[in-house]
Structures are given as C-alpha cells and as structure tokens.
Amino acid sequence: MNKFPNDFLWGGSIAAHQCEGAWQEDGKGPGIMDYATSGSYKVPRQFTQELEKDKKYPSHDGIDFYHRYKEDITLFAQMGFKALRISIDWSRIYPYGDEDMPNQKGIEYYQDVIQTLLDYQIEPIVTLYHFEMPIHLVREYGSWTNRKLIDFYLKYVETVVTALKGKVKYWVTFNEMNHIDPQTEASDIFTYIIAGLKYSEINGNKKEVLAKIGYNMTLASVKAVKLIRDIDSNNQVGCVFGITPMYPRDCHPMNVMKAFKDMDRDFYQIDAMCNGKFPKYKVKEYEEYNIHIDINEEDEQAFQNGTLDFIGMNYYSTEVSKSEYSSDENESLWGGAQNPYLKQSKWGWAIDPIGLRYLLNYTYRKYGLPIIVTENGIGAVDEMVDGKIHDDYRIEYLSAHFSEMKKAILEDHVECFGYLMWGPIDLVSATTGEMKKRYGFIYVDKHDDGSGDLSRYKKDSFYWYQDVIKNQGKDL
Ligand code: BGP
C-alpha cells in the first residue's frame, strides 16, 4: 500500500482577512487587519491608527472572495478537494465585539459559504480566529491583555457554532497564537496580527503584556473547546500552531541545548491545551521576570475540561538556532539563522521537506493526538504567459513535502488525517500584505499596483494537485 489513506482530507486553507474583501459590506465592523498597510519583503507592513489616504489596505478588497466564493469553491471542487479550511471574521458577526446581538447578515454569509462546500461534499474546517478581531476590542479594552476578551470571544464562538450546528464538525479555536512569548523580543508584525497591538508601542513591562496575552488566549481556547463540544458532541475541536523547527547550529552540546530551548518555547500552549493544565514551568519562568498570572480554580477546571481533539500544524520552514558562541549568522524571520544546506524561497523562507516529517513525528510522539497539516506551501512570483502559469517550482516544493508527509504516515505511523495547502487560490500575504507573494493553484489577476480584473486562471499545479488527490498520492 503506497497510497495515502482513503479518508485523508486533501484540500486547502484560506483566511477571511486575506481573501474576502468587502470590508464594509453587510454590517461588517472594522477589524484589526483593516488597518494593516501593504508592504513587501524588505518593507514592513504598517499598522495605522486611522486610515491614511496615501496608503493601501489590502484586506479592504482581498481577492473579492466575499462575492466570488461560489466560483472559487467550484474550482476547489474541480481539483477534488475533500476539505477546505476557512476562517470566520469576528468583525462580521459582532462588528464591535461587545454588542448584545450579532449581525444576522454576517451569519447568513457564512451559512451560505458552508452550504456551498457541503453541496460539493467538501468538509468545512472552520477557524474562529485567524488574525481577525474587531478593532474596537483593542481600543476600548486593551485586547487580550484584558480577561474580558475571553467572554466576548466565547459569546462570538457560541453564536457561530450554534448557527452552523450540524453543518460543521471540525473547529479550530485560534490560528498561530504561539508567536507571542515573553522569552523573545517580539516584532510589531506578530503582536499586531495576533492581538492588534504594536510591540514597539507597548508601555510598561512588555514581557508581562506578552505573557498575559498568551495566557488569556490559551484560556479562551480551552474554554471554547468545552463550549463547542457542549453545543454538539459530534464536534471535533483543535487549535492551529505555526511551528518553525529549530535545528542546532552544530553538535556542540551548548548549541543543541539552545536549539531545544528555541523550539520548545513554541509548545507551552500546546502543552496547556493537551495536558489539562497550564504548565508549571511557564509559571515559574514568568516569576523570574516578575510576572504574576492569576490562575484561579475556575481556570484550572477549564484547562482540565478543554483538552484538544486534534492539533493543526502550519509548517513552512525550518531555521537554525543561533550559536551560543559565535555571531556570524544572518537573522531570518523567526529569529534564527539560515541553513547552509537548504535553498530559500524568494522571501527567505528555507525549503525543507524533511522538516515536515520531523515536525509531524516530534509533535505526534509528544502528544499522541491526531494531527492535520493546516498550512504549507511556497510563496513565489508567478508569471502569466498567454493565460498560462507554469509553476513547476510549486509542484516541486509540494511534491517533496508530500513525499515526506507520506513517510511520516506510512513509515513512522503518525496519525495525520489531512493536508490543507495554504492559499490554494492567490491571496494577500499576511506578513507582507502583497499579492506578489503567490501561493495558489489558482492565479488571481490582481497586482500590488491595483491593476487586474480579478479573473481566476488555473496554474499547471492545479492539474497536478487534481491528479495527486485522484490517485491518493500513489505516485509521490
Ligand atoms: C501563516 C498564516 C497565514 C499565511 C501564511 C503564509 O503564518 O497563518 O495567514 O499568510 O503564514 O504567510 P505569508 O502570507 O506572509 O506568506
């Protein structure tokens, strides 16, 4: 048997703020990403207090998925998708986040999207928080530093899960909350996309703010897990983490230990969500920074009752942990150094298929829970020539990753039940806000200078993925 399992969920993953557009339609309120400008590899995105006339805010239009979802889902169905991960934009459901009644039009929109998927027998996998939050909650309440956010979030979750009851089985509480940790100097991009706050502008004890955000989001997640299962016991609830494995610089024991530490800090929230308690080692670490987190009895109960059903893993790249004894490396996105054995994408992300097998094994051995690859892919510059896009580099990237994932499943016996390619249709990049950084099997005629008529075109990889799904990856 050289195929992926029959019920393997092949598909893709998208997020509301990167594709929907229609930012002021049908009662949607302003979300945090509506204030994020476009940037590029070398020019960081800005997060402005007000909308500035001379700046572009790519989430306002996205790729117009809001109006074109039927056409786009039809294309996914043509590829043979078994699953699609979407996110719900909180600011469509509760435009300000703290009102009593939800926005009915927002609910109806997502009910229609889900129904369209079900009509094609595509399993919806729904993320409840993928960098989308009403900005009012940041400005009025201080974002996730305030425990009140947990109640607002749970109310929103209850509304959505009830409205989609019986239609959606797989739920994801949060996307990539793990990028915030007091051990590191965070950058504005990560504190902003996760919590709507700019790291450079946090007053007072920055580490304490990061710790509080991390704790409150983790607590919100475990409480949501229980709530979602209480609404329907058939529901399966997971949380998605974005992990960049860290390799040691060399076999010097100091560097091996350093790499372990650098990688380990991404796992404390998974520990909390899988082991039924907030880890003591983290509380002790906070104390060393003079940070006190209130963990009351009700919280302890919530951690016990809200353990995950599955883990969602976003994997793009590995990095090399910086040396303890030399400083000759170039820093890359996650604070590590580049690996001399690996090539990189045009945006500096190392291409490492074996890293996927490593991460799947590492995580499965640690927690024993089913895993789904919720994101993976390569951002590249695609050229359209005579209506065709020959993206052999994408096929090469995915093919190599699939073959390592196959080894993890068939040889290492990791329980991995699906693969959702990031950005099956070109969409706005989260870290740079560009359209130029394309991931899709489907090309969208939209460019960073505002040109393009939004038409969709099938790239060569479209047909290749169709084949992989049809043959259950037997030729990989
Ligand atoms: C993940 C995010 C996605 C996505 C992806 C690729 O961290 O969950 O939203 O955007 O990274 O990143 P980028 O779009 O910056 O290339």
Residues whose N, C-alpha, C, O or C-beta is under 5 A from the ligand:
A	BS01	BGP	A15 G242 G379 V428 S429 A430 T431 T432
